[in-house]
Amino acid sequence: MRNASVETRSGMVRGAVEQDLVVLRGVPFGAAPADSRRFEPPAREESWTGVREACVAGPAAPQRGSMVMRMLGLDDVAQDEDCLALQIWTPGLDARRRPVLVWLHGGGFTSGAGSLPVFDGARLARRGDVVVVNVNYRLGALGFLDLGQPEL
């Protein structure tokens, strides 16, 4: 399998060339929302030096198992609070301008992950000559609980 490297705002990432697509998995788009950042607004990911491997999907956000996930055989997915990651499929790394389709998975803001195999973006990227981006984001109270002071 061939590799492909891309410069991001935070550093280089190396993904894979799968058939006719460049695929990047687990590309961070925010700082780990854990520990002191657990209930804070999102923060930009930290830069890195060297080349970061981007061949493995990022973990799903912590969540309770759901009946739908069990029925689909997807209930054994890695979970971690450090879940802010993208999966990207593109037909090329050339200068060609392509539409970008961003997929935010369903699940009532309490379950799911863009990195699940059922949301693989290869077919869409190939068929539509588009860049497909799947997003893993915070879920439940870790993502949507507002601890701010109410305004009077």
DSSP file with accessible surface (Angstrom, degrees, kcal/mol):
  #  RESIDUE AA STRUCTURE BP1 BP2  ACC     N-H-->O    O-->H-N    N-H-->O    O-->H-N    TCO  KAPPA ALPHA  PHI   PSI    X-CA   Y-CA   Z-CA
    1    1 A M              0   0  176      0, 0.0     2,-0.1     0, 0.0    17,-0.1   0.000 360.0 360.0 360.0 131.7    0.0    0.0    0.0
    2    2 A R  E     -A   17   0A 174     15,-0.5    15,-2.6     1,-0.0     2,-0.3  -0.455 360.0-135.3 -81.7 157.9    1.3    3.4   -1.0
    3    3 A N  E     -A   16   0A  94     13,-0.3     2,-0.4    -2,-0.1    13,-0.3  -0.755  11.3-161.0-109.8 159.7    1.4    6.4    1.4
    4    4 A A  E     -A   15   0A  13     11,-1.6    11,-3.1    -2,-0.3     2,-0.4  -0.994   7.5-153.0-140.6 133.7    0.4   10.0    0.8
    5    5 A S  E     -A   14   0A  55     -2,-0.4     2,-0.3     9,-0.2     9,-0.2  -0.861  10.8-174.8-111.4 146.2    1.5   13.0    3.0
    6    6 A V  E     -A   13   0A  38      7,-2.6     7,-2.6    -2,-0.4     2,-0.5  -0.995  24.1-127.0-139.1 140.4   -0.4   16.2    3.5
    7    7 A E  E     -A   12   0A 129     -2,-0.3     5,-0.2     5,-0.2     2,-0.2  -0.761  31.4-175.4 -86.6 125.7    0.5   19.4    5.3
    8    8 A T  E >   -A   11   0A  35      3,-2.1     3,-0.6    -2,-0.5     0, 0.0  -0.624  44.9 -93.2-108.7 179.0   -2.2   20.5    7.8
    9    9 A R  T 3  S+     0   0  148      1,-0.2     3,-0.1    -2,-0.2    38,-0.1   0.706 126.9  37.9 -66.6 -16.9   -2.4   23.6    9.9
   10   10 A S  T 3  S-     0   0    4      1,-0.4    38,-2.5    37,-0.1     2,-0.3   0.495 127.1 -59.7-112.7  -7.4   -0.8   21.7   12.7
   11   11 A G  E <   -A    8   0A   7     -3,-0.6    -3,-2.1    36,-0.2    -1,-0.4  -0.869  69.5 -44.8 151.1 178.8    1.8   19.5   11.0
   12   12 A M  E     -Ab   7  51A  55     38,-0.8    40,-2.7    -2,-0.3     2,-0.3  -0.546  45.0-167.2 -79.6 142.0    2.3   16.8    8.4
   13   13 A V  E     -Ab   6  52A   1     -7,-2.6    -7,-2.6    38,-0.2     2,-0.5  -0.962   8.9-149.7-126.4 147.6    0.1   13.7    8.3
   14   14 A R  E     +Ab   5  53A  73     38,-2.6    40,-3.5    -2,-0.3    -9,-0.2  -0.971  23.7 165.7-120.8 118.2    0.6   10.5    6.3
   15   15 A G  E     -A    4   0A   0    -11,-3.1   -11,-1.6    -2,-0.5     2,-0.3  -0.264  32.8 -93.4-109.1-158.7   -2.3    8.5    5.1
   16   16 A A  E     -AC   3  23A   2      7,-2.4     7,-3.2    38,-0.3     2,-0.7  -0.861  15.9-128.4-123.2 153.0   -2.7    5.7    2.6
   17   17 A V  E     -AC   2  22A  18    -15,-2.6     2,-0.6    -2,-0.3   -15,-0.5  -0.921  29.2-171.7 -97.3 114.8   -3.6    5.5   -1.0
   18   18 A E  E >   - C   0  21A  56      3,-2.7     3,-2.1    -2,-0.7     2,-0.4  -0.950  60.2 -51.7-114.4 111.2   -6.4    2.9   -1.2
   19   19 A Q  T 3  S-     0   0  162     -2,-0.6    -2,-0.0     1,-0.3     0, 0.0  -0.476 125.4 -19.0  55.3-111.9   -7.2    2.0   -4.8
   20   20 A D  T 3  S+     0   0   94     -2,-0.4     2,-0.3    -3,-0.1    -1,-0.3   0.202 122.7  84.0-108.7  16.2   -7.6    5.4   -6.4
   21   21 A L  E <   -C   18   0A   2     -3,-2.1    -3,-2.7    71,-0.0     2,-0.5  -0.904  69.0-132.8-121.5 148.9   -8.2    7.5   -3.3
   22   22 A V  E     -CD  17  90A  15     68,-3.1    68,-2.3    -2,-0.3     2,-0.5  -0.865  31.0-165.8 -92.6 127.7   -6.1    9.2   -0.7
   23   23 A V  E     -CD  16  89A   1     -7,-3.2    -7,-2.4    -2,-0.5     2,-0.5  -0.974  12.1-175.3-123.7 126.2   -7.4    8.3    2.8
   24   24 A L  E     - D   0  88A  10     64,-2.8    64,-3.5    -2,-0.5     2,-0.4  -0.984   9.5-173.3-119.2 127.0   -6.5   10.0    6.0
   25   25 A R  E     +eD  55  87A  43     29,-2.7    31,-0.6    -2,-0.5    62,-0.2  -0.956  60.8  15.3-124.9 142.2   -7.9    8.7    9.3
   26   26 A G  E    S+     0   0A  15     60,-0.7    61,-0.2    -2,-0.4    -1,-0.2   0.798  70.9 166.1  73.5  30.1   -7.7   10.0   12.8
   27   27 A V  E     - D   0  86A   8     59,-2.3    59,-2.4    -3,-0.2    -1,-0.2  -0.688  35.6-126.9 -80.8 117.6   -6.6   13.5   11.9
   28   28 A P  E     + D   0  85A  18      0, 0.0    57,-0.2     0, 0.0     3,-0.1  -0.369  31.9 174.8 -69.0 140.1   -7.1   15.7   15.0
   29   29 A F        +     0   0   65     55,-1.5     2,-0.3     1,-0.2    16,-0.2   0.312  67.3  23.0-122.5   4.8   -9.2   18.9   14.6
   30   30 A G  S    S-     0   0    5     54,-0.7    14,-0.3    14,-0.2    -1,-0.2  -0.985  88.4 -85.5-161.3 160.6   -9.2   20.0   18.3
   31   31 A A        -     0   0    7     12,-3.1    12,-0.3    -2,-0.3    14,-0.1  -0.371  63.5 -82.9 -67.4 150.9   -7.3   19.6   21.5
   32   32 A A        -     0   0   32      1,-0.1     2,-1.8    50,-0.1    50,-0.2  -0.351  38.1-142.5 -56.7 120.0   -8.2   16.5   23.6
   33   33 A P        +     0   0    6      0, 0.0     2,-0.3     0, 0.0    -1,-0.1  -0.341  62.3 110.8 -84.8  58.6  -11.3   17.5   25.6
   34   34 A A    >   +     0   0   20     -2,-1.8     3,-2.4     5,-0.0     4,-0.1  -0.770  66.5   1.1-125.4 170.7  -10.2   15.7   28.7
   35   35 A D  G >  S+     0   0  129      1,-0.3     3,-1.7    -2,-0.3     4,-0.3  -0.284 136.4   6.0  53.4-120.0   -9.1   16.5   32.2
   36   36 A S  G 3  S+     0   0  108      1,-0.3    -1,-0.3     2,-0.1     3,-0.2   0.695 137.5  50.4 -70.0 -15.3   -9.1   20.3   32.6
   37   37 A R  G X  S+     0   0   86     -3,-2.4     3,-1.4    -5,-0.2    -1,-0.3   0.366  77.8 110.6 -97.3   3.3  -10.7   20.8   29.2
   38   38 A R  T <  S+     0   0   74     -3,-1.7    -1,-0.2     1,-0.3    -2,-0.1   0.872  92.5  18.2 -51.8 -48.8  -13.5   18.3   29.9
   39   39 A F  T 3  S+     0   0   88     -4,-0.3   108,-0.3    -3,-0.2    -1,-0.3   0.148 105.2 108.8-111.2  20.5  -16.4   20.8   30.0
   40   40 A E  S <  S-     0   0  112     -3,-1.4     3,-0.1     1,-0.1    -3,-0.1  -0.548  78.9 -90.5 -92.7 160.7  -14.7   23.7   28.3
   41   41 A P        -     0   0   98      0, 0.0    -1,-0.1     0, 0.0    -2,-0.0  -0.229  64.3 -75.0 -60.5 160.3  -15.3   25.0   24.8
   42   42 A P        -     0   0  104      0, 0.0     2,-0.3     0, 0.0   -10,-0.1  -0.199  48.4-158.1 -58.9 149.1  -13.3   23.5   22.1
   43   43 A A        -     0   0   40    -12,-0.3   -12,-3.1    -3,-0.1     3,-0.1  -0.940  27.9 -94.6-127.0 150.7   -9.6   24.4   21.7
   44   44 A R        -     0   0  137     -2,-0.3   -14,-0.2   -14,-0.3   -15,-0.1  -0.316  47.4-102.7 -62.9 144.6   -7.4   24.1   18.7
   45   45 A E        -     0   0   13    -16,-0.2     2,-0.2   -14,-0.1   -14,-0.2  -0.278  40.6-104.0 -64.0 153.8   -5.3   21.0   18.5
   46   46 A E        -     0   0  134    -16,-0.2    -1,-0.1     1,-0.1   -36,-0.1  -0.584  35.3-112.6 -82.2 144.4   -1.6   21.3   19.4
   47   47 A S        -     0   0   86     -2,-0.2     2,-0.3   -38,-0.1   -36,-0.2  -0.301  31.9-158.5 -69.8 159.3    1.0   21.4   16.6
   48   48 A W        -     0   0   43    -38,-2.5     2,-0.3     2,-0.1   -36,-0.2  -0.926  10.6-130.1-135.7 160.7    3.4   18.5   16.1
   49   49 A T  S    S+     0   0  140     -2,-0.3     2,-0.1   -38,-0.1   -38,-0.0  -0.734  72.1  18.6-105.9 161.2    6.8   18.1   14.5
   50   50 A G  S    S-     0   0   56     -2,-0.3   -38,-0.8     2,-0.0     2,-0.5  -0.335 108.1 -44.1  76.6-162.2    7.6   15.3   12.1
   51   51 A V  E     -b   12   0A  62    -40,-0.1     2,-0.5    -2,-0.1   -38,-0.2  -0.920  50.1-147.4-112.7 126.5    5.0   13.3   10.3
   52   52 A R  E     -b   13   0A 103    -40,-2.7   -38,-2.6    -2,-0.5     2,-0.2  -0.791  22.6-120.6 -92.8 129.2    1.9   12.0   12.2
   53   53 A E  E     -b   14   0A 104     -2,-0.5   -38,-0.2   -40,-0.2     3,-0.1  -0.500  28.4-178.0 -68.9 135.0    0.5    8.7   10.9
   54   54 A A        +     0   0    1    -40,-3.5   -29,-2.7    -2,-0.2   -38,-0.3  -0.414  49.2 104.2-131.7  54.6   -3.1    9.0    9.8
   55   55 A C  B     +e   25   0A  49    -31,-0.2     2,-0.4   -40,-0.2   -29,-0.1   0.438  67.2  67.1-114.0  -5.1   -4.0    5.4    8.8
   56   56 A V  S    S-     0   0  118    -31,-0.6    -1,-0.1    -3,-0.1   -31,-0.0  -0.978  86.1-112.9-122.8 131.9   -6.2    4.4   11.8
   57   57 A A        -     0   0   37     -2,-0.4   -32,-0.1    58,-0.1    30,-0.1  -0.235  36.4-106.7 -59.2 146.4   -9.6    6.0   12.5
   58   58 A G        -     0   0    9      1,-0.1    57,-0.1    28,-0.1    25,-0.1  -0.326  43.3 -93.8 -68.8 156.4   -9.9    8.1   15.6
   59   59 A P        -     0   0   36      0, 0.0    20,-0.2     0, 0.0    26,-0.2  -0.306  39.2-107.8 -69.4 157.2  -11.8    6.6   18.6
   60   60 A A  B     -h   79   0B   2     18,-2.8    20,-2.4     1,-0.1    53,-0.1  -0.421  41.6 -94.7 -75.1 158.2  -15.4    7.3   19.2
   61   61 A A        -     0   0    2     51,-0.4    20,-0.2    76,-0.4    51,-0.1  -0.399  56.0 -82.0 -67.4 152.4  -16.5    9.6   22.0
   62   62 A P        +     0   0   44      0, 0.0     2,-0.3     0, 0.0    77,-0.2  -0.334  69.8 153.1 -56.8 134.9  -17.4    7.9   25.3
   63   63 A Q        -     0   0   29     -3,-0.1     2,-0.2    77,-0.0    48,-0.1  -0.986  46.9 -99.8-160.5 157.2  -20.9    6.6   25.0
   64   64 A R        -     0   0  220     46,-0.4    46,-0.0    -2,-0.3     2,-0.0  -0.552  52.5 -96.5 -77.5 148.1  -23.3    3.9   26.4
   65   65 A G        -     0   0   54     -2,-0.2     2,-0.3    46,-0.1    -1,-0.1  -0.353  41.7-149.5 -61.9 143.9  -23.9    1.0   24.1
   66   66 A S     >  -     0   0   29      1,-0.1     4,-2.2    -3,-0.1     5,-0.2  -0.886  20.7-124.7-117.2 155.3  -27.0    1.2   22.0
   67   67 A M  H  > S+     0   0  128     -2,-0.3     4,-2.6     1,-0.2     5,-0.2   0.903 112.7  53.2 -62.8 -39.6  -29.3   -1.5   20.7
   68   68 A V  H  > S+     0   0   92      1,-0.2     4,-2.0     2,-0.2    -1,-0.2   0.930 108.3  49.5 -62.9 -44.2  -28.8   -0.2   17.1
   69   69 A M  H  4>S+     0   0   20      1,-0.2     5,-3.0     2,-0.2     6,-0.4   0.910 111.9  48.9 -62.0 -41.2  -25.0   -0.4   17.4
   70   70 A R  H ><5S+     0   0  130     -4,-2.2     3,-1.2     4,-0.2    -2,-0.2   0.919 109.3  52.2 -63.6 -42.8  -25.3   -4.0   18.8
   71   71 A M  H 3<5S+     0   0  145     -4,-2.6    -1,-0.2     1,-0.3    -2,-0.2   0.863 111.3  47.1 -62.5 -34.7  -27.6   -5.0   16.0
   72   72 A L  T 3<5S-     0   0  104     -4,-2.0    -1,-0.3    -5,-0.2    -2,-0.2   0.479 114.9-117.1 -85.1  -1.9  -25.1   -3.7   13.4
   73   73 A G  T < 5S+     0   0   57     -3,-1.2     3,-0.2    -4,-0.4    -3,-0.2   0.789  84.3 116.5  72.3  27.7  -22.2   -5.4   15.2
   74   74 A L      < +     0   0   23     -5,-3.0     3,-0.3    -6,-0.2    -4,-0.2   0.097  34.1 102.6-114.4  21.2  -20.6   -2.1   15.9
   75   75 A D        +     0   0   86     -6,-0.4     2,-0.2     1,-0.2    -1,-0.1   0.510  67.9  70.0 -87.5  -0.1  -20.7   -2.1   19.7
   76   76 A D        +     0   0  153     -3,-0.2     2,-0.4    -7,-0.2    -1,-0.2  -0.354  69.5 138.2-110.7  52.3  -17.0   -3.0   20.1
   77   77 A V        -     0   0   41     -3,-0.3    39,-0.0    -2,-0.2    -3,-0.0  -0.797  61.0-104.4-101.0 138.5  -15.5    0.3   18.9
   78   78 A A        -     0   0   74     -2,-0.4   -18,-2.8   -20,-0.1     2,-0.4  -0.342  41.3-165.3 -59.2 136.1  -12.6    2.0   20.7
   79   79 A Q  B     +h   60   0B  86    -20,-0.2     2,-0.3   -17,-0.0   -18,-0.2  -0.971  17.4 153.8-128.3 144.7  -13.8    5.0   22.8
   80   80 A D        -     0   0   83    -20,-2.4    -2,-0.0    -2,-0.4   -22,-0.0  -0.954  50.2-121.4-163.7 149.2  -11.8    7.8   24.3
   81   81 A E  S    S+     0   0   43     -2,-0.3     2,-2.1     1,-0.2     3,-0.3   0.803 107.2  74.6 -64.5 -26.9  -12.4   11.4   25.4
   82   82 A D        +     0   0   75      1,-0.2    -1,-0.2   -50,-0.2   -50,-0.1  -0.504  64.7 127.5 -81.9  71.8   -9.6   12.4   23.0
   83   83 A C        +     0   0    1     -2,-2.1     2,-1.7   -25,-0.1    -1,-0.2   0.422  16.6 119.0-113.1  -1.4  -12.1   11.8   20.1
   84   84 A L        +     0   0   10     -3,-0.3   -55,-1.5   -54,-0.1   -54,-0.7  -0.485  47.0 131.5 -76.1  89.9  -11.9   15.0   18.0
   85   85 A A  E     -DF  28 136A   8     -2,-1.7    51,-2.6    51,-0.9     2,-0.3  -0.974  45.7-139.3-143.8 153.9  -10.7   13.5   14.8
   86   86 A L  E     -DF  27 135A  34    -59,-2.4   -59,-2.3    -2,-0.3   -60,-0.7  -0.844   2.0-154.3-112.4 149.9  -11.5   13.5   11.1
   87   87 A Q  E     -DF  25 134A   2     47,-2.2    47,-2.8    -2,-0.3     2,-0.4  -0.993  24.1-169.0-117.4 129.3  -11.6   10.7    8.5
   88   88 A I  E     -DF  24 133A  29    -64,-3.5   -64,-2.8    -2,-0.4     2,-0.4  -0.978  16.1-173.7-130.6 133.2  -11.0   12.1    5.0
   89   89 A W  E     +DF  23 132A   6     43,-2.5    43,-2.5    -2,-0.4   -66,-0.2  -0.991  14.3 169.7-122.0 130.3  -11.3   10.5    1.5
   90   90 A T  E     -D   22   0A  11    -68,-2.3   -68,-3.1    -2,-0.4    41,-0.2  -1.000  38.2-137.3-141.6 141.6  -10.2   12.5   -1.6
   91   91 A P  S    S-     0   0   34      0, 0.0     2,-0.3     0, 0.0    -1,-0.1   0.670  86.6  -6.8 -68.4 -15.6   -9.7   11.5   -5.2
   92   92 A G        -     0   0   14    -70,-0.1   -71,-0.0     2,-0.1   -72,-0.0  -0.980  46.2-133.7-172.5 160.8   -6.4   13.4   -5.3
   93   93 A L  S    S+     0   0   91     -2,-0.3    -1,-0.0    -3,-0.1     2,-0.0  -0.077  71.4 117.1-108.5  28.9   -4.0   15.8   -3.7
   94   94 A D  S    S-     0   0   92      1,-0.1    -2,-0.1     2,-0.0     0, 0.0  -0.153  85.2 -93.9 -85.5-175.1   -3.6   17.9   -6.8
   95   95 A A  S    S+     0   0  105      2,-0.1     2,-0.1    -2,-0.0    -1,-0.1   0.447  81.9 126.3 -82.8   2.1   -4.6   21.6   -7.3
   96   96 A R        -     0   0  147      1,-0.1     2,-0.5     0, 0.0    -4,-0.1  -0.360  62.4-126.6 -65.0 135.2   -8.0   20.6   -8.6
   97   97 A R        +     0   0  235     -2,-0.1    -1,-0.1     0, 0.0    -2,-0.1  -0.742  35.0 178.0 -85.2 125.9  -10.9   22.3   -6.7
   98   98 A R        -     0   0   36     -2,-0.5    32,-0.1    32,-0.0    31,-0.1  -0.950  33.1-104.1-126.9 149.4  -13.4   19.7   -5.4
   99   99 A P        -     0   0   86      0, 0.0    32,-2.8     0, 0.0     2,-0.5  -0.336  34.0-136.3 -64.0 152.8  -16.6   20.0   -3.4
  100  100 A V  E     -g  131   0A  92     30,-0.2     2,-0.6    32,-0.0    32,-0.2  -0.968  12.4-162.0-116.8 123.4  -16.3   19.0    0.2
  101  101 A L  E     -g  132   0A  65     30,-3.2    32,-2.9    -2,-0.5     2,-0.5  -0.932   7.0-161.2-104.3 118.1  -19.0   16.9    1.8
  102  102 A V  E     -g  133   0A  86     -2,-0.6     2,-0.6    30,-0.2    32,-0.2  -0.909   4.8-156.9-103.1 123.7  -18.9   16.9    5.6
  103  103 A W  E     -g  134   0A 104     30,-3.5    32,-1.7    -2,-0.5     2,-0.6  -0.895   9.1-171.8-106.0 118.2  -20.7   14.1    7.3
  104  104 A L  E     -g  135   0A 112     -2,-0.6    32,-0.1    30,-0.2    30,-0.1  -0.951  28.2-129.6-105.2 115.3  -21.9   14.5   10.9
  105  105 A H        -     0   0    4     -2,-0.6     4,-0.2    30,-0.6     9,-0.1  -0.174  16.2-125.6 -64.3 155.1  -23.2   11.1   12.1
  106  106 A G        +     0   0   53      1,-0.1    -1,-0.1     7,-0.1     5,-0.1  -0.063  54.9 124.8 -82.2-168.5  -26.6   10.8   13.8
  107  107 A G  S >> S-     0   0   33      3,-0.1     3,-1.9     5,-0.1     4,-0.9   0.517  88.3 -86.3 124.7  15.0  -27.3    9.2   17.2
  108  108 A G  T 34 S-     0   0   60      1,-0.3    -2,-0.1     2,-0.2    32,-0.1   0.799  77.6 -70.6  62.6  27.9  -29.2   12.0   19.0
  109  109 A F  T 34 S+     0   0  123      2,-0.3    31,-3.8    -4,-0.2    -1,-0.3   0.671 131.9  79.4  61.7  17.7  -25.9   13.5   20.2
  110  110 A T  T <4 S+     0   0   87     -3,-1.9   -46,-0.4     1,-0.3     2,-0.3   0.514  92.7  23.6-127.6 -13.3  -25.4   10.5   22.5
  111  111 A S  S  < S+     0   0   21     -4,-0.9    -1,-0.3   -48,-0.1    -2,-0.3  -0.977  80.4  51.0-151.3 164.1  -24.1    7.7   20.3
  112  112 A G        -     0   0    6     -2,-0.3   -51,-0.4   -51,-0.1     2,-0.3  -0.327  49.9-129.3 102.7 176.6  -22.3    6.9   17.1
  113  113 A A    >   -     0   0    1    -53,-0.1     3,-1.5    -2,-0.1    23,-0.2  -0.915  17.1-130.4-165.3 141.5  -19.0    8.0   15.4
  114  114 A G  T 3  S+     0   0    0     21,-0.7    22,-0.2    -2,-0.3     5,-0.1   0.728 106.6  65.6 -65.5 -20.9  -18.1    9.2   11.9
  115  115 A S  T 3  S+     0   0   23    -57,-0.1    -1,-0.3   -30,-0.1   -58,-0.1   0.473  72.2 119.8 -83.7  -0.2  -15.3    6.6   11.9
  116  116 A L  S X  S-     0   0    7     -3,-1.5     3,-2.3     1,-0.1   -42,-0.0  -0.365  75.4-119.3 -64.9 144.4  -17.7    3.6   11.9
  117  117 A P  G >  S+     0   0   94      0, 0.0     3,-1.7     0, 0.0    -1,-0.1   0.804 110.6  66.3 -56.4 -29.5  -17.4    1.4    8.9
  118  118 A V  G 3  S+     0   0   85      1,-0.3    -2,-0.1     3,-0.0    -3,-0.1   0.697 100.2  52.2 -67.2 -15.9  -21.0    2.1    7.8
  119  119 A F  G <  S+     0   0   54     -3,-2.3    -1,-0.3    -6,-0.1   -16,-0.1   0.108  74.7 148.4-106.3  21.6  -20.0    5.7    7.2
  120  120 A D    <   -     0   0   78     -3,-1.7     3,-0.3     1,-0.1     4,-0.3  -0.351  36.0-155.9 -57.3 129.1  -17.0    4.9    4.9
  121  121 A G     >  +     0   0    2      1,-0.2     4,-2.4     2,-0.1     5,-0.2   0.367  64.1 101.6 -94.4   6.9  -16.7    7.8    2.4
  122  122 A A  H  > S+     0   0   13      1,-0.2     4,-2.5     2,-0.2     5,-0.3   0.918  80.8  49.0 -60.1 -48.0  -14.9    6.0   -0.4
  123  123 A R  H  > S+     0   0  198     -3,-0.3     4,-2.8     1,-0.2     5,-0.3   0.929 113.8  46.0 -60.9 -45.2  -17.8    5.4   -2.6
  124  124 A L  H  > S+     0   0   90     -4,-0.3     4,-2.5     1,-0.2     6,-0.4   0.920 112.4  50.6 -63.9 -42.8  -19.0    9.0   -2.4
  125  125 A A  H  X>S+     0   0    0     -4,-2.4     5,-1.0     1,-0.2     4,-0.8   0.919 116.3  41.9 -62.0 -42.2  -15.6   10.4   -3.0
  126  126 A R  H  <5S+     0   0   87     -4,-2.5     3,-0.4    -5,-0.2    -2,-0.2   0.954 118.2  43.2 -68.7 -51.2  -15.1    8.2   -6.1
  127  127 A R  H  <5S+     0   0  218     -4,-2.8    -2,-0.2    -5,-0.3    -3,-0.2   0.867 125.0  32.0 -67.9 -39.1  -18.5    8.6   -7.6
  128  128 A G  H  <5S-     0   0   43     -4,-2.5    -1,-0.2    -5,-0.3    -2,-0.2   0.426  98.3-125.6-100.4   1.8  -18.9   12.3   -7.1
  129  129 A D  T  <5 +     0   0   43     -4,-0.8     2,-0.3    -3,-0.4    -3,-0.2   0.955  68.6 133.8  48.8  51.3  -15.2   13.4   -7.4
  130  130 A V      < -     0   0   22     -5,-1.0     2,-0.5    -6,-0.4    -1,-0.2  -0.848  64.7-111.8-125.8 162.5  -15.6   15.0   -4.0
  131  131 A V  E     - g   0 100A  26    -32,-2.8   -30,-3.2    -2,-0.3     2,-0.5  -0.864  33.3-157.5 -92.6 125.9  -13.7   15.2   -0.7
  132  132 A V  E     -Fg  89 101A   2    -43,-2.5   -43,-2.5    -2,-0.5     2,-0.5  -0.927   8.8-172.0-109.7 129.9  -15.6   13.4    2.0
  133  133 A V  E     -Fg  88 102A  18    -32,-2.9   -30,-3.5    -2,-0.5     2,-0.4  -0.986   4.3-165.9-124.5 119.8  -14.9   14.2    5.6
  134  134 A N  E     -Fg  87 103A   3    -47,-2.8   -47,-2.2    -2,-0.5     2,-0.5  -0.881  14.6-147.4-102.5 142.3  -16.4   12.2    8.5
  135  135 A V  E     -Fg  86 104A  15    -32,-1.7   -21,-0.7    -2,-0.4   -30,-0.6  -0.914  13.0-159.1-118.0 130.4  -16.3   13.8   12.0
  136  136 A N  E     +F   85   0A   1    -51,-2.6   -51,-0.9    -2,-0.5     2,-0.3  -0.941  31.5 171.1 -97.6 125.4  -15.9   12.2   15.4
  137  137 A Y        -     0   0   34     -2,-0.6   -76,-0.4   -53,-0.2     6,-0.1  -0.859  38.4 -77.8-133.8 165.9  -17.2   14.7   18.0
  138  138 A R        -     0   0   32     -2,-0.3     2,-0.3     5,-0.1   -57,-0.0  -0.346  49.2-159.2 -64.0 146.8  -18.0   14.9   21.7
  139  139 A L    >>  -     0   0    5    -77,-0.2     3,-0.7   -29,-0.1     4,-0.6  -0.804  41.8  -5.0-125.6 163.4  -21.3   13.3   22.7
  140  140 A G  H >> S-     0   0   26    -31,-3.8     4,-2.5    -2,-0.3     3,-1.4  -0.098 122.7 -17.8  58.5-148.4  -23.7   13.5   25.6
  141  141 A A  H 3> S+     0   0   60      1,-0.3     4,-1.6     2,-0.2    -1,-0.2   0.852 134.6  63.0 -61.9 -31.7  -22.9   15.6   28.7
  142  142 A L  H <4 S+     0   0   45     -3,-0.7    -1,-0.3     1,-0.2    -2,-0.2   0.750 118.4  26.6 -67.2 -19.6  -19.2   15.7   27.7
  143  143 A G  H << S+     0   0   26     -3,-1.4    -2,-0.2    -4,-0.6    -1,-0.2   0.683 133.7  26.2-111.8 -23.5  -20.1   17.5   24.5
  144  144 A F  H  < S+     0   0  112     -4,-2.5     2,-0.4    -5,-0.1    -3,-0.2   0.415  79.0 116.5-129.8   2.0  -23.3   19.4   25.2
  145  145 A L     <  -     0   0   85     -4,-1.6     2,-0.7    -5,-0.3    -4,-0.0  -0.614  51.0-150.9 -75.0 127.6  -23.6   20.1   28.9
  146  146 A D        +     0   0  137     -2,-0.4  -106,-0.1     1,-0.1    -2,-0.0  -0.891  21.3 173.4-104.0 111.1  -23.5   23.9   29.5
  147  147 A L        +     0   0  106     -2,-0.7    -1,-0.1  -108,-0.3    -2,-0.0   0.235  38.4 125.6 -98.6  12.4  -22.1   24.8   32.9
  148  148 A G  S    S-     0   0   50      1,-0.1    -2,-0.1     0, 0.0     0, 0.0  -0.223  71.3 -96.1 -68.5 160.4  -22.1   28.5   32.3
  149  149 A Q        -     0   0  171      1,-0.1    -1,-0.1     0, 0.0     2,-0.1  -0.611  41.8-115.4 -77.1 133.5  -23.8   30.9   34.7
  150  150 A P        -     0   0  102      0, 0.0     2,-0.3     0, 0.0    -1,-0.1  -0.403  27.6-119.1 -68.0 144.6  -27.4   31.8   33.6
  151  151 A E              0   0  193     -2,-0.1     0, 0.0     1,-0.0     0, 0.0  -0.670 360.0 360.0 -83.8 138.4  -27.9   35.5   32.7
  152  152 A L              0   0  213     -2,-0.3    -1,-0.0     0, 0.0     0, 0.0  -0.703 360.0 360.0-100.6 360.0  -30.4   37.3   34.9
